[in-house]
């Protein structure tokens, strides 16, 4: 799996002009299921994110996790994180197909909640409008192959 985390003060996602998910303060998580990923991969990434110390403590050091601050997350499926950029037009053949990708996306969000991070989601496969206020800014990229 690949993920991009952004520390946020707030975020929301709209589909067709209607807000379908929101979060903050906490994390905006863009997540992509890649070919070869499993439910165990989703659980491993969720556990890592829940424990990452990227929030400020009382001495202004990144020493707290999203759980430590009582934060929430907005989880958005983002197959374009699988982009192969060898040419001028990205290819996405390394992303999971829609059915498997949706199952892994949902399992990731459920695993994150089990890790103590309440979350809301976008709608898998929908054309979404995502807005956020990045805090810091702090943006972290994760590839499960490197965990």
VMD Tcl script that builds the backbone (N, CA, C; Angstrom):
set m [mol new atoms 441]
animate dup $m
set s [atomselect $m all]
$s set {name element resname resid chain x y z} {
  {N N UNK 1 A 0.851 -1.177 0.000}
  {CA C UNK 1 A 0.000 0.000 0.000}
  {C C UNK 1 A 0.889 1.229 0.000}
  {N N UNK 2 A 0.359 2.241 -0.572}
  {CA C UNK 2 A 1.017 3.543 -0.521}
  {C C UNK 2 A 0.047 4.512 0.125}
  {N N UNK 3 A 0.604 5.410 0.925}
  {CA C UNK 3 A -0.223 6.404 1.599}
  {C C UNK 3 A 0.513 7.725 1.657}
  {N N UNK 4 A -0.253 8.793 1.605}
  {CA C UNK 4 A 0.248 10.127 1.869}
  {C C UNK 4 A -0.560 10.646 3.050}
  {N N UNK 5 A 0.157 11.025 4.118}
  {CA C UNK 5 A -0.480 11.556 5.320}
  {C C UNK 5 A -0.229 13.046 5.375}
  {N N UNK 6 A -1.253 13.786 5.715}
  {CA C UNK 6 A -1.091 15.209 5.942}
  {C C UNK 6 A -1.665 15.519 7.311}
  {N N UNK 7 A -0.860 16.175 8.131}
  {CA C UNK 7 A -1.356 16.627 9.427}
  {C C UNK 7 A -2.278 17.802 9.167}
  {N N UNK 8 A -3.478 17.736 9.724}
  {CA C UNK 8 A -4.488 18.748 9.390}
  {C C UNK 8 A -5.118 19.355 10.642}
  {N N UNK 9 A -5.639 20.554 10.451}
  {CA C UNK 9 A -6.533 21.126 11.454}
  {C C UNK 9 A -7.970 20.779 11.104}
  {N N UNK 10 A -8.228 20.604 9.800}
  {CA C UNK 10 A -9.548 20.186 9.334}
  {C C UNK 10 A -9.458 19.722 7.886}
  {N N UNK 11 A -10.404 18.862 7.502}
  {CA C UNK 11 A -10.499 18.395 6.117}
  {C C UNK 11 A -11.926 17.925 5.862}
  {N N UNK 12 A -12.295 17.948 4.604}
  {CA C UNK 12 A -13.610 17.419 4.229}
  {C C UNK 12 A -13.569 16.943 2.793}
  {N N UNK 13 A -14.503 16.067 2.478}
  {CA C UNK 13 A -14.622 15.554 1.125}
  {C C UNK 13 A -16.081 15.675 0.705}
  {N N UNK 14 A -16.271 16.143 -0.522}
  {CA C UNK 14 A -17.606 16.293 -1.078}
  {C C UNK 14 A -17.745 15.432 -2.320}
  {N N UNK 15 A -18.933 14.897 -2.505}
  {CA C UNK 15 A -19.296 14.186 -3.726}
  {C C UNK 15 A -20.610 14.790 -4.194}
  {N N UNK 16 A -20.610 15.307 -5.408}
  {CA C UNK 16 A -21.814 15.937 -5.942}
  {C C UNK 16 A -22.283 17.125 -5.129}
  {N N UNK 17 A -21.345 17.859 -4.535}
  {CA C UNK 17 A -21.682 19.038 -3.751}
  {C C UNK 17 A -22.124 18.740 -2.327}
  {N N UNK 18 A -22.167 17.473 -1.929}
  {CA C UNK 18 A -22.583 17.085 -0.584}
  {C C UNK 18 A -21.386 16.574 0.210}
  {N N UNK 19 A -21.218 17.075 1.434}
  {CA C UNK 19 A -20.134 16.610 2.298}
  {C C UNK 19 A -20.441 15.178 2.724}
  {N N UNK 20 A -19.497 14.258 2.425}
  {CA C UNK 20 A -19.679 12.847 2.774}
  {C C UNK 20 A -18.714 12.394 3.868}
  {N N UNK 21 A -17.715 13.223 4.190}
  {CA C UNK 21 A -16.764 12.890 5.233}
  {C C UNK 21 A -15.994 14.116 5.664}
  {N N UNK 22 A -15.583 14.105 6.936}
  {CA C UNK 22 A -14.787 15.224 7.457}
  {C C UNK 22 A -13.927 14.764 8.614}
  {N N UNK 23 A -12.934 15.559 8.947}
  {CA C UNK 23 A -12.032 15.231 10.031}
  {C C UNK 23 A -11.329 16.476 10.515}
  {N N UNK 24 A -10.742 16.343 11.680}
  {CA C UNK 24 A -9.845 17.364 12.169}
  {C C UNK 24 A -10.136 17.720 13.602}
  {N N UNK 25 A -9.094 18.089 14.327}
  {CA C UNK 25 A -7.694 17.971 13.940}
  {C C UNK 25 A -7.266 16.501 13.887}
  {N N UNK 26 A -6.273 16.247 13.069}
  {CA C UNK 26 A -5.794 14.883 12.897}
  {C C UNK 26 A -5.076 14.697 11.589}
  {N N UNK 27 A -5.542 13.698 10.823}
  {CA C UNK 27 A -4.856 13.320 9.592}
  {C C UNK 27 A -5.788 13.247 8.398}
  {N N UNK 28 A -5.278 13.659 7.270}
  {CA C UNK 28 A -5.868 13.372 5.974}
  {C C UNK 28 A -4.998 12.262 5.404}
  {N N UNK 29 A -5.612 11.145 5.042}
  {CA C UNK 29 A -4.852 9.999 4.546}
  {C C UNK 29 A -5.343 9.641 3.149}
  {N N UNK 30 A -4.456 9.804 2.169}
  {CA C UNK 30 A -4.707 9.321 0.813}
  {C C UNK 30 A -4.091 7.931 0.752}
  {N N UNK 31 A -4.867 6.921 0.341}
  {CA C UNK 31 A -4.393 5.537 0.397}
  {C C UNK 31 A -4.643 4.815 -0.914}
  {N N UNK 32 A -3.663 4.014 -1.336}
  {CA C UNK 32 A -3.749 3.253 -2.580}
  {C C UNK 32 A -3.368 1.806 -2.311}
  {N N UNK 33 A -4.253 0.900 -2.668}
  {CA C UNK 33 A -3.950 -0.532 -2.587}
  {C C UNK 33 A -3.224 -0.934 -3.868}
  {N N UNK 34 A -2.086 -1.591 -3.689}
  {CA C UNK 34 A -1.255 -2.000 -4.810}
  {C C UNK 34 A -1.397 -3.505 -5.037}
  {N N UNK 35 A -1.115 -3.948 -6.263}
  {CA C UNK 35 A -1.135 -5.378 -6.535}
  {C C UNK 35 A -0.210 -6.089 -5.553}
  {N N UNK 36 A -0.672 -7.209 -5.026}
  {CA C UNK 36 A 0.119 -7.961 -4.066}
  {C C UNK 36 A -0.178 -7.603 -2.621}
  {N N UNK 37 A -0.928 -6.524 -2.382}
  {CA C UNK 37 A -1.291 -6.165 -1.023}
  {C C UNK 37 A -2.324 -7.148 -0.490}
  {N N UNK 38 A -2.383 -7.246 0.826}
  {CA C UNK 38 A -3.315 -8.159 1.484}
  {C C UNK 38 A -3.993 -7.418 2.631}
  {N N UNK 39 A -4.926 -8.102 3.269}
  {CA C UNK 39 A -5.573 -7.540 4.457}
  {C C UNK 39 A -4.509 -7.290 5.537}
  {N N UNK 40 A -3.538 -8.174 5.641}
  {CA C UNK 40 A -2.455 -7.998 6.613}
  {C C UNK 40 A -1.646 -6.738 6.302}
  {N N UNK 41 A -1.461 -6.438 5.022}
  {CA C UNK 41 A -0.752 -5.204 4.636}
  {C C UNK 41 A -1.531 -3.995 5.125}
  {N N UNK 42 A -2.834 -4.002 4.902}
  {CA C UNK 42 A -3.681 -2.885 5.335}
  {C C UNK 42 A -3.599 -2.690 6.839}
  {N N UNK 43 A -3.607 -3.788 7.575}
  {CA C UNK 43 A -3.514 -3.727 9.034}
  {C C UNK 43 A -2.169 -3.168 9.481}
  {N N UNK 44 A -1.097 -3.589 8.810}
  {CA C UNK 44 A 0.257 -3.124 9.147}
  {C C UNK 44 A 0.396 -1.618 8.913}
  {N N UNK 45 A -0.129 -1.135 7.789}
  {CA C UNK 45 A -0.043 0.293 7.482}
  {C C UNK 45 A -0.893 1.096 8.473}
  {N N UNK 46 A -2.088 0.603 8.785}
  {CA C UNK 46 A -2.954 1.292 9.742}
  {C C UNK 46 A -2.276 1.388 11.113}
  {N N UNK 47 A -1.660 0.307 11.554}
  {CA C UNK 47 A -0.977 0.298 12.850}
  {C C UNK 47 A 0.178 1.299 12.862}
  {N N UNK 48 A 0.929 1.343 11.786}
  {CA C UNK 48 A 2.059 2.272 11.693}
  {C C UNK 48 A 1.576 3.720 11.764}
  {N N UNK 49 A 0.531 4.032 10.994}
  {CA C UNK 49 A 0.015 5.399 10.962}
  {C C UNK 49 A -0.518 5.803 12.330}
  {N N UNK 50 A -1.233 4.908 12.991}
  {CA C UNK 50 A -1.813 5.221 14.291}
  {C C UNK 50 A -0.745 5.564 15.327}
  {N N UNK 51 A 0.455 5.016 15.163}
  {CA C UNK 51 A 1.523 5.212 16.146}
  {C C UNK 51 A 2.544 6.282 15.756}
  {N N UNK 52 A 2.463 6.774 14.531}
  {CA C UNK 52 A 3.461 7.762 14.084}
  {C C UNK 52 A 3.385 9.034 14.914}
  {N N UNK 53 A 4.522 9.450 15.422}
  {CA C UNK 53 A 4.584 10.638 16.278}
  {C C UNK 53 A 4.902 11.862 15.413}
  {N N UNK 54 A 3.859 12.462 14.890}
  {CA C UNK 54 A 4.031 13.613 13.989}
  {C C UNK 54 A 3.257 14.846 14.458}
  {N N UNK 55 A 2.739 14.789 15.696}
  {CA C UNK 55 A 2.022 15.933 16.263}
  {C C UNK 55 A 2.853 16.552 17.371}
  {N N UNK 56 A 2.683 17.854 17.546}
  {CA C UNK 56 A 3.489 18.610 18.511}
  {C C UNK 56 A 3.110 18.298 19.960}
  {N N UNK 57 A 4.142 18.190 20.797}
  {CA C UNK 57 A 3.909 18.089 22.237}
  {C C UNK 57 A 3.947 19.499 22.826}
  {N N UNK 58 A 3.927 19.601 24.160}
  {CA C UNK 58 A 3.903 20.925 24.793}
  {C C UNK 58 A 5.227 21.678 24.668}
  {N N UNK 59 A 6.255 21.005 24.142}
  {CA C UNK 59 A 7.533 21.673 23.894}
  {C C UNK 59 A 7.759 21.884 22.395}
  {N N UNK 60 A 6.681 21.776 21.622}
  {CA C UNK 60 A 6.677 22.032 20.177}
  {C C UNK 60 A 7.525 21.041 19.383}
  {N N UNK 61 A 7.691 19.817 19.903}
  {CA C UNK 61 A 8.419 18.762 19.197}
  {C C UNK 61 A 7.416 17.752 18.668}
  {N N UNK 62 A 7.705 17.171 17.500}
  {CA C UNK 62 A 6.836 16.125 16.952}
  {C C UNK 62 A 7.064 14.871 17.782}
  {N N UNK 63 A 6.195 14.687 18.771}
  {CA C UNK 63 A 6.402 13.623 19.741}
  {C C UNK 63 A 5.109 12.884 20.078}
  {N N UNK 64 A 4.001 13.273 19.454}
  {CA C UNK 64 A 2.700 12.686 19.766}
  {C C UNK 64 A 2.082 12.056 18.522}
  {N N UNK 65 A 1.327 10.991 18.747}
  {CA C UNK 65 A 0.605 10.346 17.641}
  {C C UNK 65 A -0.794 10.942 17.524}
  {N N UNK 66 A -1.479 10.593 16.449}
  {CA C UNK 66 A -2.859 11.035 16.278}
  {C C UNK 66 A -3.721 10.494 17.410}
  {N N UNK 67 A -3.419 9.307 17.898}
  {CA C UNK 67 A -4.137 8.740 19.051}
  {C C UNK 67 A -3.874 9.568 20.301}
  {N N UNK 68 A -2.605 9.963 20.500}
  {CA C UNK 68 A -2.236 10.743 21.687}
  {C C UNK 68 A -3.010 12.054 21.777}
  {N N UNK 69 A -3.292 12.676 20.637}
  {CA C UNK 69 A -3.993 13.960 20.653}
  {C C UNK 69 A -5.510 13.794 20.579}
  {N N UNK 70 A -5.982 12.545 20.507}
  {CA C UNK 70 A -7.426 12.311 20.370}
  {C C UNK 70 A -7.937 12.746 19.014}
  {N N UNK 71 A -7.066 12.656 17.995}
  {CA C UNK 71 A -7.410 13.112 16.657}
  {C C UNK 71 A -8.227 12.104 15.866}
  {N N UNK 72 A -8.662 12.556 14.717}
  {CA C UNK 72 A -9.438 11.733 13.796}
  {C C UNK 72 A -8.754 11.745 12.431}
  {N N UNK 73 A -9.293 10.967 11.504}
  {CA C UNK 73 A -8.704 10.913 10.162}
  {C C UNK 73 A -9.802 10.957 9.106}
  {N N UNK 74 A -9.453 11.517 7.982}
  {CA C UNK 74 A -10.270 11.437 6.779}
  {C C UNK 74 A -9.490 10.557 5.814}
  {N N UNK 75 A -10.083 9.429 5.421}
  {CA C UNK 75 A -9.417 8.435 4.580}
  {C C UNK 75 A -10.015 8.488 3.178}
  {N N UNK 76 A -9.152 8.736 2.190}
  {CA C UNK 76 A -9.587 8.894 0.799}
  {C C UNK 76 A -8.846 7.885 -0.076}
  {N N UNK 77 A -9.577 7.132 -0.873}
  {CA C UNK 77 A -8.936 6.216 -1.827}
  {C C UNK 77 A -8.291 7.050 -2.934}
  {N N UNK 78 A -7.079 6.660 -3.335}
  {CA C UNK 78 A -6.316 7.464 -4.293}
  {C C UNK 78 A -5.463 6.551 -5.161}
  {N N UNK 79 A -6.081 5.925 -6.174}
  {CA C UNK 79 A -5.339 4.971 -7.005}
  {C C UNK 79 A -4.198 5.621 -7.758}
  {N N UNK 80 A -4.216 6.935 -7.922}
  {CA C UNK 80 A -3.147 7.593 -8.669}
  {C C UNK 80 A -1.807 7.581 -7.930}
  {N N UNK 81 A -1.802 7.161 -6.660}
  {CA C UNK 81 A -0.520 7.002 -5.959}
  {C C UNK 81 A 0.293 5.859 -6.560}
  {N N UNK 82 A -0.346 5.036 -7.383}
  {CA C UNK 82 A 0.345 3.926 -8.048}
  {C C UNK 82 A 0.945 4.339 -9.389}
  {N N UNK 83 A 0.961 5.618 -9.681}
  {CA C UNK 83 A 1.386 6.103 -10.994}
  {C C UNK 83 A 2.783 5.628 -11.391}
  {N N UNK 84 A 2.878 5.101 -12.594}
  {CA C UNK 84 A 4.149 4.766 -13.225}
  {C C UNK 84 A 4.437 5.918 -14.179}
  {N N UNK 85 A 5.532 6.619 -13.941}
  {CA C UNK 85 A 5.814 7.854 -14.675}
  {C C UNK 85 A 6.912 7.712 -15.714}
  {N N UNK 86 A 7.086 6.523 -16.244}
  {CA C UNK 86 A 8.157 6.344 -17.243}
  {C C UNK 86 A 7.899 7.130 -18.520}
  {N N UNK 87 A 6.667 7.295 -18.884}
  {CA C UNK 87 A 6.321 8.085 -20.067}
  {C C UNK 87 A 5.736 9.417 -19.645}
  {N N UNK 88 A 5.092 10.089 -20.598}
  {CA C UNK 88 A 4.475 11.371 -20.289}
  {C C UNK 88 A 3.054 11.230 -19.770}
  {N N UNK 89 A 2.449 10.069 -19.969}
  {CA C UNK 89 A 1.111 9.811 -19.459}
  {C C UNK 89 A 1.226 8.713 -18.410}
  {N N UNK 90 A 0.838 8.990 -17.161}
  {CA C UNK 90 A 1.003 7.990 -16.109}
  {C C UNK 90 A 0.207 6.720 -16.382}
  {N N UNK 91 A 0.783 5.609 -15.961}
  {CA C UNK 91 A 0.086 4.333 -16.013}
  {C C UNK 91 A -0.223 3.889 -14.588}
  {N N UNK 92 A -1.295 3.129 -14.424}
  {CA C UNK 92 A -1.724 2.744 -13.084}
  {C C UNK 92 A -1.900 1.238 -12.950}
  {N N UNK 93 A -1.180 0.485 -13.749}
  {CA C UNK 93 A -1.356 -0.966 -13.777}
  {C C UNK 93 A -0.891 -1.659 -12.490}
  {N N UNK 94 A -0.135 -0.981 -11.638}
  {CA C UNK 94 A 0.307 -1.602 -10.387}
  {C C UNK 94 A -0.703 -1.431 -9.258}
  {N N UNK 95 A -1.756 -0.641 -9.491}
  {CA C UNK 95 A -2.817 -0.504 -8.485}
  {C C UNK 95 A -3.708 -1.738 -8.539}
  {N N UNK 96 A -4.324 -2.068 -7.424}
  {CA C UNK 96 A -5.299 -3.168 -7.396}
  {C C UNK 96 A -6.488 -2.818 -8.286}
  {N N UNK 97 A -7.146 -3.839 -8.777}
  {CA C UNK 97 A -8.395 -3.622 -9.493}
  {C C UNK 97 A -9.445 -3.070 -8.546}
  {N N UNK 98 A -10.545 -2.552 -9.101}
  {CA C UNK 98 A -11.553 -1.877 -8.280}
  {C C UNK 98 A -12.137 -2.720 -7.141}
  {N N UNK 99 A -12.485 -3.950 -7.390}
  {CA C UNK 99 A -13.120 -4.762 -6.351}
  {C C UNK 99 A -12.158 -5.024 -5.187}
  {N N UNK 100 A -10.961 -5.478 -5.518}
  {CA C UNK 100 A -9.963 -5.756 -4.485}
  {C C UNK 100 A -9.510 -4.460 -3.812}
  {N N UNK 101 A -9.334 -3.406 -4.612}
  {CA C UNK 101 A -8.917 -2.117 -4.068}
  {C C UNK 101 A -9.910 -1.579 -3.056}
  {N N UNK 102 A -11.205 -1.691 -3.371}
  {CA C UNK 102 A -12.236 -1.215 -2.443}
  {C C UNK 102 A -12.212 -2.017 -1.148}
  {N N UNK 103 A -12.085 -3.329 -1.246}
  {CA C UNK 103 A -12.049 -4.174 -0.046}
  {C C UNK 103 A -10.854 -3.813 0.842}
  {N N UNK 104 A -9.689 -3.589 0.233}
  {CA C UNK 104 A -8.497 -3.235 1.007}
  {C C UNK 104 A -8.614 -1.833 1.608}
  {N N UNK 105 A -9.183 -0.915 0.858}
  {CA C UNK 105 A -9.418 0.452 1.343}
  {C C UNK 105 A -10.318 0.418 2.576}
  {N N UNK 106 A -11.413 -0.305 2.481}
  {CA C UNK 106 A -12.340 -0.386 3.607}
  {C C UNK 106 A -11.698 -1.093 4.798}
  {N N UNK 107 A -10.931 -2.144 4.525}
  {CA C UNK 107 A -10.261 -2.864 5.608}
  {C C UNK 107 A -9.219 -1.967 6.289}
  {N N UNK 108 A -8.517 -1.163 5.509}
  {CA C UNK 108 A -7.558 -0.217 6.078}
  {C C UNK 108 A -8.266 0.743 7.035}
  {N N UNK 109 A -9.364 1.352 6.602}
  {CA C UNK 109 A -10.085 2.317 7.441}
  {C C UNK 109 A -10.628 1.646 8.705}
  {N N UNK 110 A -11.141 0.439 8.562}
  {CA C UNK 110 A -11.638 -0.301 9.729}
  {C C UNK 110 A -10.495 -0.647 10.686}
  {N N UNK 111 A -9.348 -1.023 10.133}
  {CA C UNK 111 A -8.169 -1.337 10.952}
  {C C UNK 111 A -7.681 -0.098 11.689}
  {N N UNK 112 A -7.709 1.035 11.023}
  {CA C UNK 112 A -7.302 2.295 11.648}
  {C C UNK 112 A -8.222 2.601 12.842}
  {N N UNK 113 A -9.517 2.387 12.665}
  {CA C UNK 113 A -10.468 2.605 13.765}
  {C C UNK 113 A -10.180 1.644 14.919}
  {N N UNK 114 A -9.873 0.384 14.604}
  {CA C UNK 114 A -9.536 -0.590 15.649}
  {C C UNK 114 A -8.254 -0.202 16.387}
  {N N UNK 115 A -7.379 0.534 15.704}
  {CA C UNK 115 A -6.142 1.029 16.328}
  {C C UNK 115 A -6.398 2.263 17.194}
  {N N UNK 116 A -7.642 2.726 17.239}
  {CA C UNK 116 A -7.988 3.864 18.087}
  {C C UNK 116 A -8.056 5.195 17.378}
  {N N UNK 117 A -8.139 5.172 16.032}
  {CA C UNK 117 A -8.228 6.416 15.269}
  {C C UNK 117 A -9.577 6.458 14.548}
  {N N UNK 118 A -10.560 7.150 15.131}
  {CA C UNK 118 A -11.844 7.278 14.444}
  {C C UNK 118 A -11.639 7.936 13.086}
  {N N UNK 119 A -12.412 7.499 12.091}
  {CA C UNK 119 A -12.223 8.078 10.766}
  {C C UNK 119 A -13.511 8.105 9.972}
  {N N UNK 120 A -13.521 9.018 9.034}
  {CA C UNK 120 A -14.571 9.088 8.034}
  {C C UNK 120 A -13.898 8.887 6.698}
  {N N UNK 121 A -14.704 8.605 5.661}
  {CA C UNK 121 A -14.145 8.241 4.360}
  {C C UNK 121 A -14.825 9.000 3.234}
  {N N UNK 122 A -14.105 9.003 2.127}
  {CA C UNK 122 A -14.724 9.414 0.884}
  {C C UNK 122 A -15.505 8.232 0.329}
  {N N UNK 123 A -15.934 8.338 -0.911}
  {CA C UNK 123 A -16.652 7.249 -1.575}
  {C C UNK 123 A -15.725 6.648 -2.615}
  {N N UNK 124 A -15.403 5.382 -2.440}
  {CA C UNK 124 A -14.458 4.701 -3.323}
  {C C UNK 124 A -14.914 4.831 -4.775}
  {N N UNK 125 A -14.016 5.267 -5.635}
  {CA C UNK 125 A -14.273 5.357 -7.063}
  {C C UNK 125 A -15.055 6.585 -7.503}
  {N N UNK 126 A -15.505 7.398 -6.563}
  {CA C UNK 126 A -16.284 8.593 -6.909}
  {C C UNK 126 A -15.356 9.732 -7.305}
  {N N UNK 127 A -15.912 10.692 -8.015}
  {CA C UNK 127 A -15.217 11.940 -8.315}
  {C C UNK 127 A -15.411 12.828 -7.090}
  {N N UNK 128 A -14.349 13.014 -6.328}
  {CA C UNK 128 A -14.447 13.700 -5.037}
  {C C UNK 128 A -13.738 15.049 -5.078}
  {N N UNK 129 A -14.283 15.994 -4.314}
  {CA C UNK 129 A -13.635 17.283 -4.096}
  {C C UNK 129 A -13.162 17.281 -2.648}
  {N N UNK 130 A -11.848 17.313 -2.462}
  {CA C UNK 130 A -11.247 17.219 -1.136}
  {C C UNK 130 A -10.633 18.569 -0.787}
  {N N UNK 131 A -10.918 19.038 0.420}
  {CA C UNK 131 A -10.294 20.279 0.879}
  {C C UNK 131 A -9.747 20.052 2.284}
  {N N UNK 132 A -8.663 20.769 2.587}
  {CA C UNK 132 A -8.051 20.600 3.894}
  {C C UNK 132 A -7.242 21.824 4.252}
  {N N UNK 133 A -6.996 21.932 5.539}
  {CA C UNK 133 A -6.047 22.911 6.046}
  {C C UNK 133 A -4.899 22.112 6.626}
  {N N UNK 134 A -3.760 22.162 5.934}
  {CA C UNK 134 A -2.576 21.412 6.330}
  {C C UNK 134 A -1.939 22.133 7.508}
  {N N UNK 135 A -1.587 21.383 8.529}
  {CA C UNK 135 A -1.002 21.924 9.748}
  {C C UNK 135 A 0.504 21.708 9.720}
  {N N UNK 136 A 1.239 22.773 9.622}
  {CA C UNK 136 A 2.700 22.671 9.646}
  {C C UNK 136 A 3.375 23.428 8.505}
  {N N UNK 137 A 3.294 22.976 7.307}
  {CA C UNK 137 A 2.687 21.732 6.827}
  {C C UNK 137 A 3.561 20.514 7.149}
  {N N UNK 138 A 2.884 19.423 7.457}
  {CA C UNK 138 A 3.539 18.140 7.654}
  {C C UNK 138 A 2.890 17.155 6.701}
  {N N UNK 139 A 3.689 16.613 5.788}
  {CA C UNK 139 A 3.223 15.629 4.822}
  {C C UNK 139 A 4.231 14.492 4.789}
  {N N UNK 140 A 3.728 13.261 4.959}
  {CA C UNK 140 A 4.587 12.066 5.028}
  {C C UNK 140 A 4.092 11.052 4.011}
  {N N UNK 141 A 5.037 10.421 3.311}
  {CA C UNK 141 A 4.734 9.386 2.321}
  {C C UNK 141 A 5.133 8.043 2.888}
  {N N UNK 142 A 4.241 7.037 2.731}
  {CA C UNK 142 A 4.508 5.692 3.239}
  {C C UNK 142 A 4.343 4.689 2.114}
  {N N UNK 143 A 5.270 3.758 2.012}
  {CA C UNK 143 A 5.156 2.617 1.122}
  {C C UNK 143 A 5.303 1.373 1.998}
  {N N UNK 144 A 4.294 0.497 1.986}
  {CA C UNK 144 A 4.318 -0.676 2.867}
  {C C UNK 144 A 5.516 -1.565 2.617}
  {N N UNK 145 A 6.071 -1.515 1.415}
  {CA C UNK 145 A 7.277 -2.311 1.128}
  {C C UNK 145 A 8.479 -1.843 1.933}
  {N N UNK 146 A 8.408 -0.657 2.485}
  {CA C UNK 146 A 9.542 -0.105 3.222}
  {C C UNK 146 A 9.316 -0.075 4.727}
  {N N UNK 147 A 8.229 -0.687 5.190}
  {CA C UNK 147 A 7.955 -0.704 6.641}
  {C C UNK 147 A 8.597 -1.909 7.292}
}
mol reanalyze $m
mol bondsrecalc $m
mol representation Tube
mol addrep $m
